[in-house]
Amino acid sequence: MLTSPKGVNRIYQLSKTMVNQGNKNSGVVLLVTLVLLVVLSTIGYILNSRVMAYHHRQRYMMDYQAAVYGRDSGLKYALATL
């Protein structure tokens, strides 16, 4: 079955309209994707900074405990040798 030139022209116009609408939708999809990436990177940065702060506090506590132990041992030795 052959379609008339009028039908072919109508199909061409419909496909052209669909392509134009697809381009508009792809801009929205791109914008949503960029916003999502910014939100995820912000969450990642916040989590990373909190984890690093926690590790820094833990390392400080271990260093402090080692320094206190060294101080106490030094005083104990100094008093024992007197």
C-alpha positions in Angstrom: 0.0 0.0 0.0 1.5 3.3 -1.0 0.9 6.4 1.0 0.1 9.7 -0.6 2.6 12.6 -0.5 0.2 14.4 1.9 0.5 11.4 4.3 4.3 11.3 4.0 4.4 15.1 4.6 2.2 14.7 7.7 4.5 11.9 9.1 7.5 14.0 8.4 6.0 16.9 10.3 5.1 14.7 13.3 8.6 13.2 13.4 10.1 16.6 13.3 7.9 17.8 16.2 8.8 14.7 18.2 12.5 15.4 17.6 12.1 19.0 18.7 10.3 17.9 21.9 13.0 15.4 22.6 15.6 18.1 22.4 13.7 20.2 25.0 13.4 17.1 27.3 17.1 16.3 27.0 17.9 19.8 28.3 15.7 19.1 31.3 17.3 15.8 31.8 20.8 17.4 31.6 19.8 20.0 34.2 18.4 17.4 36.6 21.6 15.3 36.1 23.8 18.3 36.9 21.8 19.2 40.0 22.0 15.5 41.1 25.8 15.5 40.6 26.2 18.7 42.6 24.1 17.3 45.5 25.9 14.0 45.5 29.3 15.7 45.5 28.3 18.0 48.3 27.1 15.0 50.4 30.4 13.2 49.6 32.4 16.2 50.7 30.5 16.6 53.9 30.8 12.9 54.8 34.5 13.0 53.9 35.2 16.0 56.1 33.3 14.5 59.0 35.2 11.1 58.7 38.5 12.9 58.5 37.7 15.0 61.6 36.7 11.9 63.5 40.0 10.2 62.5 42.0 13.3 63.5 40.3 13.3 67.0 41.0 9.6 67.4 44.7 10.1 66.4 44.9 13.1 68.8 43.6 10.9 71.7 46.0 8.2 71.0 48.9 10.6 70.8 47.8 12.3 74.0 47.5 8.9 75.8 51.0 8.0 74.7 52.4 11.3 75.9 50.7 10.9 79.3 52.1 7.4 79.6 55.6 8.7 78.7 55.3 11.6 81.2 54.1 9.2 84.0 56.9 6.7 83.2 59.5 9.5 83.2 58.4 10.8 86.5 58.2 7.3 88.0 61.8 6.6 86.9 63.1 10.0 88.1 61.5 9.5 91.5 62.8 6.0 91.7 66.4 7.0 91.0 66.4 9.7 93.7 
